[in-house]
Amino acid sequence: MPLGDSITEGTGSSGGGYRVELFRLAVTNSKHLTFVGRNANGPATVAGQTFPKSHEGYPHYTIDDEPAFGRMGISPLVDQGISLGQPNIILLMIGTNDVNNAIDLASAPTRLGALLDRMTADAPSALIVVARIVPTASDTTNLDVVAYNAAIPGLVQARTATGKHILVVDMYAAMSANPSYKTALMHDGLHPNDAGYVIMGQTWYDAIQAYLH
C-alpha cells in the first residue's frame, strides 16, 4: 500500500510516480508485487506487465487533519484503507505539507508517531516502511525538513523495541545525493520529476526486496 500525499499520488511525474519504477524493478527481478488502495492512476503497462494502479496518495494532505490550515490528514483515512486493502507492506511518506506550511513543526513528529501507532494497531503483521521525506527546492524549508526527518528514526526505534515491524528509508539522502537535484530531479518546489521518482522507486525497492517473493 503506497500511502501518503501528492508525492505518493505521483504529482510531477508523467503518471504513477515512484510506483512505476518500483513495479518495474519487481518485474525485472521476478518478484511478485501489487499495489492496493482506493485511488488509481498510472500507465496501462510497465515492463510488459499490467500495471497495478491502486494507491493511497492524497494531494495536499497532511499527517492529521489541520482545520486551521484548511488541510485534511491521512490519519483518519488509514483505518478503512488498511481494512479494505489488507496490505502486507505499507510504504508511508507523509509530512511534506506539514513542513512546507509550517504546521506546528515542533509536534509534527508526535503526529507521525500517533499515525504509526494507528497503523500498527490496524495491521499488526504488516511491514511499515516509513520514509524520511524528500528535500524541497528551498534551502530554508529544507532546514525544517531535516529537523523533521531527524526525529523519524527515534520514533521507529521506540516502536520496534516493542516488537512493531517498521523500517526507515532515507528519501532525503537518496535525492540530495545528486548535488543538482533541484534541477535534475525536481518537477517544482516540492515534487520530483520522472527522474526523481525513479530514484524513489529504487530506494523503496532496496528496502523491501528481501520481503518480496
Contacts in CASP RR format, 6 or more apart in sequence:
PFRMAT RR
TARGET T0000
AUTHOR 0000-0000-0000
METHOD contacts of the structure
MODEL  1
MPLGDSITEGTGSSGGGYRVELFRLAVTNSKHLTFVGRNANGPATVAGQT
FPKSHEGYPHYTIDDEPAFGRMGISPLVDQGISLGQPNIILLMIGTNDVN
NAIDLASAPTRLGALLDRMTADAPSALIVVARIVPTASDTTNLDVVAYNA
AIPGLVQARTATGKHILVVDMYAAMSANPSYKTALMHDGLHPNDAGYVIM
GQTWYDAIQAYLH
1 35 0 8 1.000
1 36 0 8 1.000
1 37 0 8 1.000
1 55 0 8 1.000
1 56 0 8 1.000
1 81 0 8 1.000
1 82 0 8 1.000
1 85 0 8 1.000
1 87 0 8 1.000
1 89 0 8 1.000
1 90 0 8 1.000
1 91 0 8 1.000
2 8 0 8 1.000
2 18 0 8 1.000
2 19 0 8 1.000
2 35 0 8 1.000
2 37 0 8 1.000
2 55 0 8 1.000
2 56 0 8 1.000
2 57 0 8 1.000
2 91 0 8 1.000
3 55 0 8 1.000
3 56 0 8 1.000
3 57 0 8 1.000
3 74 0 8 1.000
3 78 0 8 1.000
3 90 0 8 1.000
3 91 0 8 1.000
3 92 0 8 1.000
3 93 0 8 1.000
3 94 0 8 1.000
4 56 0 8 1.000
4 57 0 8 1.000
4 58 0 8 1.000
4 61 0 8 1.000
4 74 0 8 1.000
4 92 0 8 1.000
4 93 0 8 1.000
4 94 0 8 1.000
5 57 0 8 1.000
5 58 0 8 1.000
5 59 0 8 1.000
5 60 0 8 1.000
5 61 0 8 1.000
5 62 0 8 1.000
5 74 0 8 1.000
5 93 0 8 1.000
5 94 0 8 1.000
5 95 0 8 1.000
5 96 0 8 1.000
5 97 0 8 1.000
6 57 0 8 1.000
6 58 0 8 1.000
6 59 0 8 1.000
6 60 0 8 1.000
6 61 0 8 1.000
6 96 0 8 1.000
6 190 0 8 1.000
6 191 0 8 1.000
7 17 0 8 1.000
7 18 0 8 1.000
7 93 0 8 1.000
7 96 0 8 1.000
7 134 0 8 1.000
7 190 0 8 1.000
7 191 0 8 1.000
7 192 0 8 1.000
7 200 0 8 1.000
8 18 0 8 1.000
8 55 0 8 1.000
8 56 0 8 1.000
8 57 0 8 1.000
8 58 0 8 1.000
8 91 0 8 1.000
8 93 0 8 1.000
9 16 0 8 1.000
9 17 0 8 1.000
9 39 0 8 1.000
9 41 0 8 1.000
9 55 0 8 1.000
9 57 0 8 1.000
9 58 0 8 1.000
9 59 0 8 1.000
10 16 0 8 1.000
10 17 0 8 1.000
10 18 0 8 1.000
10 19 0 8 1.000
10 41 0 8 1.000
10 57 0 8 1.000
10 191 0 8 1.000
10 197 0 8 1.000
11 59 0 8 1.000
11 187 0 8 1.000
11 191 0 8 1.000
12 187 0 8 1.000
12 188 0 8 1.000
12 191 0 8 1.000
12 192 0 8 1.000
12 193 0 8 1.000
12 194 0 8 1.000
13 20 0 8 1.000
13 187 0 8 1.000
13 191 0 8 1.000
13 192 0 8 1.000
13 193 0 8 1.000
13 194 0 8 1.000
13 197 0 8 1.000
14 194 0 8 1.000
15 41 0 8 1.000
15 42 0 8 1.000
15 43 0 8 1.000
16 41 0 8 1.000
16 42 0 8 1.000
16 43 0 8 1.000
16 53 0 8 1.000
16 55 0 8 1.000
16 197 0 8 1.000
17 42 0 8 1.000
17 192 0 8 1.000
17 194 0 8 1.000
17 197 0 8 1.000
17 200 0 8 1.000
18 192 0 8 1.000
18 197 0 8 1.000
18 198 0 8 1.000
18 200 0 8 1.000
18 201 0 8 1.000
18 204 0 8 1.000
19 35 0 8 1.000
19 42 0 8 1.000
19 55 0 8 1.000
19 201 0 8 1.000
20 42 0 8 1.000
20 43 0 8 1.000
20 46 0 8 1.000
20 51 0 8 1.000
20 197 0 8 1.000
21 197 0 8 1.000
21 198 0 8 1.000
21 200 0 8 1.000
21 201 0 8 1.000
21 202 0 8 1.000
21 205 0 8 1.000
22 33 0 8 1.000
22 201 0 8 1.000
22 204 0 8 1.000
22 205 0 8 1.000
23 33 0 8 1.000
23 35 0 8 1.000
23 46 0 8 1.000
23 47 0 8 1.000
23 49 0 8 1.000
23 51 0 8 1.000
23 52 0 8 1.000
24 46 0 8 1.000
24 47 0 8 1.000
25 31 0 8 1.000
25 201 0 8 1.000
25 202 0 8 1.000
25 205 0 8 1.000
25 209 0 8 1.000
26 32 0 8 1.000
26 33 0 8 1.000
26 205 0 8 1.000
26 212 0 8 1.000
27 33 0 8 1.000
27 46 0 8 1.000
27 47 0 8 1.000
27 48 0 8 1.000
27 49 0 8 1.000
28 47 0 8 1.000
29 209 0 8 1.000
31 209 0 8 1.000
31 212 0 8 1.000
31 213 0 8 1.000
32 212 0 8 1.000
32 213 0 8 1.000
33 52 0 8 1.000
33 212 0 8 1.000
34 52 0 8 1.000
34 54 0 8 1.000
35 52 0 8 1.000
35 53 0 8 1.000
35 54 0 8 1.000
35 55 0 8 1.000
36 54 0 8 1.000
36 84 0 8 1.000
36 85 0 8 1.000
36 86 0 8 1.000
36 87 0 8 1.000
37 54 0 8 1.000
37 55 0 8 1.000
37 56 0 8 1.000
37 81 0 8 1.000
37 84 0 8 1.000
37 85 0 8 1.000
38 54 0 8 1.000
38 56 0 8 1.000
38 81 0 8 1.000
38 84 0 8 1.000
39 54 0 8 1.000
39 55 0 8 1.000
39 56 0 8 1.000
39 57 0 8 1.000
39 58 0 8 1.000
40 53 0 8 1.000
40 54 0 8 1.000
40 55 0 8 1.000
41 53 0 8 1.000
41 55 0 8 1.000
42 51 0 8 1.000
42 53 0 8 1.000
43 51 0 8 1.000
44 50 0 8 1.000
44 51 0 8 1.000
45 51 0 8 1.000
56 74 0 8 1.000
56 77 0 8 1.000
56 78 0 8 1.000
56 81 0 8 1.000
57 74 0 8 1.000
58 72 0 8 1.000
58 73 0 8 1.000
58 74 0 8 1.000
58 77 0 8 1.000
60 71 0 8 1.000
60 72 0 8 1.000
60 97 0 8 1.000
61 71 0 8 1.000
61 72 0 8 1.000
61 73 0 8 1.000
61 74 0 8 1.000
61 94 0 8 1.000
61 97 0 8 1.000
62 69 0 8 1.000
62 71 0 8 1.000
62 72 0 8 1.000
62 73 0 8 1.000
62 74 0 8 1.000
62 94 0 8 1.000
62 95 0 8 1.000
62 97 0 8 1.000
62 98 0 8 1.000
62 101 0 8 1.000
62 103 0 8 1.000
63 73 0 8 1.000
63 74 0 8 1.000
63 75 0 8 1.000
63 94 0 8 1.000
63 95 0 8 1.000
63 98 0 8 1.000
63 108 0 8 1.000
63 111 0 8 1.000
63 112 0 8 1.000
63 115 0 8 1.000
64 73 0 8 1.000
64 74 0 8 1.000
64 75 0 8 1.000
64 76 0 8 1.000
64 111 0 8 1.000
64 114 0 8 1.000
64 115 0 8 1.000
65 71 0 8 1.000
65 72 0 8 1.000
65 73 0 8 1.000
65 75 0 8 1.000
65 76 0 8 1.000
66 73 0 8 1.000
66 98 0 8 1.000
66 103 0 8 1.000
69 101 0 8 1.000
69 103 0 8 1.000
71 97 0 8 1.000
71 101 0 8 1.000
71 103 0 8 1.000
74 94 0 8 1.000
74 115 0 8 1.000
75 111 0 8 1.000
75 114 0 8 1.000
75 115 0 8 1.000
75 118 0 8 1.000
78 115 0 8 1.000
78 118 0 8 1.000
78 119 0 8 1.000
78 122 0 8 1.000
79 118 0 8 1.000
79 122 0 8 1.000
82 90 0 8 1.000
82 119 0 8 1.000
82 122 0 8 1.000
82 123 0 8 1.000
82 126 0 8 1.000
83 122 0 8 1.000
86 123 0 8 1.000
87 123 0 8 1.000
87 126 0 8 1.000
88 126 0 8 1.000
88 127 0 8 1.000
88 211 0 8 1.000
89 126 0 8 1.000
89 127 0 8 1.000
89 128 0 8 1.000
89 129 0 8 1.000
89 208 0 8 1.000
89 211 0 8 1.000
90 119 0 8 1.000
90 123 0 8 1.000
90 126 0 8 1.000
90 127 0 8 1.000
90 128 0 8 1.000
90 129 0 8 1.000
91 129 0 8 1.000
91 131 0 8 1.000
91 204 0 8 1.000
91 208 0 8 1.000
92 115 0 8 1.000
92 116 0 8 1.000
92 119 0 8 1.000
92 128 0 8 1.000
92 129 0 8 1.000
92 130 0 8 1.000
92 131 0 8 1.000
93 130 0 8 1.000
93 131 0 8 1.000
93 133 0 8 1.000
93 134 0 8 1.000
93 171 0 8 1.000
94 112 0 8 1.000
94 115 0 8 1.000
94 133 0 8 1.000
95 108 0 8 1.000
95 112 0 8 1.000
95 133 0 8 1.000
95 148 0 8 1.000
96 133 0 8 1.000
96 134 0 8 1.000
96 136 0 8 1.000
96 145 0 8 1.000
96 190 0 8 1.000
97 103 0 8 1.000
98 104 0 8 1.000
98 105 0 8 1.000
98 108 0 8 1.000
98 111 0 8 1.000
98 148 0 8 1.000
99 105 0 8 1.000
99 108 0 8 1.000
99 133 0 8 1.000
99 141 0 8 1.000
99 144 0 8 1.000
99 145 0 8 1.000
99 148 0 8 1.000
100 136 0 8 1.000
100 141 0 8 1.000
100 190 0 8 1.000
102 144 0 8 1.000
105 144 0 8 1.000
105 147 0 8 1.000
105 148 0 8 1.000
108 148 0 8 1.000
108 151 0 8 1.000
109 148 0 8 1.000
109 151 0 8 1.000
109 152 0 8 1.000
109 155 0 8 1.000
112 130 0 8 1.000
112 151 0 8 1.000
112 152 0 8 1.000
112 155 0 8 1.000
113 155 0 8 1.000
113 159 0 8 1.000
116 128 0 8 1.000
116 130 0 8 1.000
116 155 0 8 1.000
116 156 0 8 1.000
116 159 0 8 1.000
116 164 0 8 1.000
116 166 0 8 1.000
117 159 0 8 1.000
119 126 0 8 1.000
119 128 0 8 1.000
120 128 0 8 1.000
120 159 0 8 1.000
120 164 0 8 1.000
120 165 0 8 1.000
120 166 0 8 1.000
125 165 0 8 1.000
126 165 0 8 1.000
127 165 0 8 1.000
127 166 0 8 1.000
127 167 0 8 1.000
127 208 0 8 1.000
127 211 0 8 1.000
128 164 0 8 1.000
128 165 0 8 1.000
128 166 0 8 1.000
128 167 0 8 1.000
129 166 0 8 1.000
129 167 0 8 1.000
129 168 0 8 1.000
129 169 0 8 1.000
129 204 0 8 1.000
129 207 0 8 1.000
129 208 0 8 1.000
130 152 0 8 1.000
130 155 0 8 1.000
130 156 0 8 1.000
130 166 0 8 1.000
130 167 0 8 1.000
130 168 0 8 1.000
130 169 0 8 1.000
131 168 0 8 1.000
131 169 0 8 1.000
131 170 0 8 1.000
131 171 0 8 1.000
131 203 0 8 1.000
131 204 0 8 1.000
132 149 0 8 1.000
132 152 0 8 1.000
132 168 0 8 1.000
132 169 0 8 1.000
132 170 0 8 1.000
132 171 0 8 1.000
132 172 0 8 1.000
132 173 0 8 1.000
133 145 0 8 1.000
133 148 0 8 1.000
133 149 0 8 1.000
133 171 0 8 1.000
133 172 0 8 1.000
134 171 0 8 1.000
134 172 0 8 1.000
134 174 0 8 1.000
134 175 0 8 1.000
134 192 0 8 1.000
134 200 0 8 1.000
135 142 0 8 1.000
135 145 0 8 1.000
135 172 0 8 1.000
135 175 0 8 1.000
135 176 0 8 1.000
135 181 0 8 1.000
136 142 0 8 1.000
136 145 0 8 1.000
136 189 0 8 1.000
136 190 0 8 1.000
137 182 0 8 1.000
137 186 0 8 1.000
137 188 0 8 1.000
137 189 0 8 1.000
137 190 0 8 1.000
138 189 0 8 1.000
145 172 0 8 1.000
146 172 0 8 1.000
149 170 0 8 1.000
149 172 0 8 1.000
152 168 0 8 1.000
153 168 0 8 1.000
156 166 0 8 1.000
156 167 0 8 1.000
156 168 0 8 1.000
159 166 0 8 1.000
160 166 0 8 1.000
167 207 0 8 1.000
169 203 0 8 1.000
169 204 0 8 1.000
169 206 0 8 1.000
169 207 0 8 1.000
170 203 0 8 1.000
171 200 0 8 1.000
171 203 0 8 1.000
174 199 0 8 1.000
174 200 0 8 1.000
174 202 0 8 1.000
174 203 0 8 1.000
175 181 0 8 1.000
175 185 0 8 1.000
175 192 0 8 1.000
175 196 0 8 1.000
175 199 0 8 1.000
175 200 0 8 1.000
178 184 0 8 1.000
178 185 0 8 1.000
178 199 0 8 1.000
181 196 0 8 1.000
184 195 0 8 1.000
184 196 0 8 1.000
185 192 0 8 1.000
185 193 0 8 1.000
185 195 0 8 1.000
185 196 0 8 1.000
185 199 0 8 1.000
186 192 0 8 1.000
186 193 0 8 1.000
186 196 0 8 1.000
187 193 0 8 1.000
192 199 0 8 1.000
192 200 0 8 1.000
END
